[in-house]
Each structure stands twice: as structure tokens, then as C-alpha cells.
Amino acid sequence: MAHHTDLILSAVAPINGSIGTALSTPSPNQVVQLTGAALILLAYLFLHLGRTGPRKPSYLIPNCVGAGLLAFEAARTAQYGFLALEGTWSLISFVVWIRVLAQRDSADH
């Protein structure tokens, strides 16, 4: 008769192996996803630390690019809810960025 410990260890062993493999060798898709997420999260962090503002390129560009990368991955893998979220996030960031640039150009003239 198997002990409870043996059953738990046999159930966890495959999980440990797959986690170790996933963490040691990220696929190109995971690199794209992690890059996109890092860009968005760093912009968010800097916003809340007071190092950027919601209408500054240092906030808008990482949001636009990061969400665009995540939207690309979502489209590629047919994750339509995620595509709607990230695609909209990227589009809004891009539109606001263009408006900020246009306001700066009109203020310079």
C-alpha cells in the first residue's frame, strides 16, 4: 500500500519538471509576452512613483508597444478576449500619444 507522501510526491514530480523546464528555457513566444508585460508594468510603476505622467511619452510608448506585443501574441494564438483587451490598450495609448505630439507641435508654432 502506498503512503500518502508517496502519492503526493508522484503527483508533484511532473509539475516540478515542467516548471523547471519552462523557467530555464523560455520560448520565443514567452520572451515576447514577458517583454510586453514588463514594458506595461514598468510604465505603471514609474507612473505611481511620480517619475512620469499619464500623457508623457515615457508612459505612453511602453504601454503602446507592450500592449501591442501582447495583442500580437493573443491574435497569433486566437485568444480573442486577451486580443480585445491588449489591442484596445495599445490603440488608446497610441491615439493619446499622437494627440500629445500634435499638441506639442501646435504649441511650438
C-alpha positions in Angstrom: 0.0 0.0 0.0 1.4 3.4 -1.0 1.9 6.0 1.7 0.3 9.5 1.4 3.7 11.0 1.0 4.5 8.8 -2.0 1.2 9.7 -3.7 1.8 13.4 -3.2 5.4 13.2 -4.4 4.4 11.2 -7.5 1.7 13.8 -8.3 4.0 16.8 -7.8 7.0 15.3 -9.7 5.7 16.0 -13.3 4.7 19.6 -12.2 8.2 20.3 -10.9 9.8 19.0 -14.1 7.7 21.1 -16.3 8.1 24.3 -14.2 11.9 23.8 -14.2 12.0 23.4 -18.0 9.7 26.4 -18.6 11.7 28.7 -16.3 15.1 27.6 -17.7 14.4 27.9 -21.4 11.7 30.4 -22.3 10.3 30.0 -25.8 10.4 33.0 -28.2 6.7 33.5 -27.6 7.2 33.7 -23.9 10.0 36.2 -24.4 7.6 38.4 -26.5 4.9 38.0 -23.8 7.3 38.8 -20.9 8.7 41.8 -22.8 5.3 43.2 -23.4 4.2 42.7 -19.8 7.4 44.2 -18.5 7.0 47.3 -20.6 3.5 47.9 -19.3 4.3 47.1 -15.7 7.4 49.4 -15.7 5.4 52.3 -17.1 2.8 51.7 -14.4 5.4 51.5 -11.7 7.1 54.8 -12.9 3.7 56.5 -13.1 3.0 55.6 -9.5 6.5 56.6 -8.3 5.9 60.0 -9.9 8.6 59.6 -12.5 6.3 60.0 -15.4 2.8 61.2 -16.2 -0.2 59.7 -18.0 0.3 62.0 -21.0 4.1 61.7 -21.3 5.8 59.6 -24.0 7.7 57.8 -21.3 4.4 56.3 -20.1 2.5 56.1 -23.4 5.2 54.5 -25.6 5.9 51.5 -23.3 2.1 51.0 -22.9 1.6 51.1 -26.7 4.5 48.8 -27.5 3.9 46.4 -24.6 0.2 46.0 -25.2 0.9 45.7 -29.0 3.3 42.8 -28.3 0.7 41.1 -26.1 -2.1 41.8 -28.7 0.1 40.2 -31.4 0.6 37.1 -29.3 -3.1 37.0 -28.5 -4.0 37.2 -32.2 -1.5 34.6 -33.1 -2.9 32.1 -30.5 -6.6 33.0 -31.1 -7.1 34.4 -27.6 -9.8 36.9 -28.6 -10.7 38.3 -25.1 -7.0 39.0 -24.5 -6.7 40.4 -28.0 -9.6 42.8 -27.4 -8.0 44.0 -24.1 -4.5 44.4 -25.3 -5.4 45.7 -28.8 -7.6 48.4 -27.2 -5.0 49.2 -24.7 -2.4 49.6 -27.4 -4.7 51.7 -29.6 -5.7 54.1 -26.9 -2.1 54.6 -25.9 -1.2 55.2 -29.5 -4.0 57.7 -30.1 -3.2 59.7 -26.9 0.5 59.7 -27.8 -0.3 61.1 -31.3 -2.6 63.8 -29.7 0.2 64.8 -27.2 2.6 65.1 -30.1 0.1 67.2 -32.1 -0.5 69.5 -29.1 3.3 70.0 -28.7 3.7 70.8 -32.4 0.9 73.3 -32.3 2.3 74.9 -29.1 5.7 75.2 -30.8 4.3 77.2 -33.7 
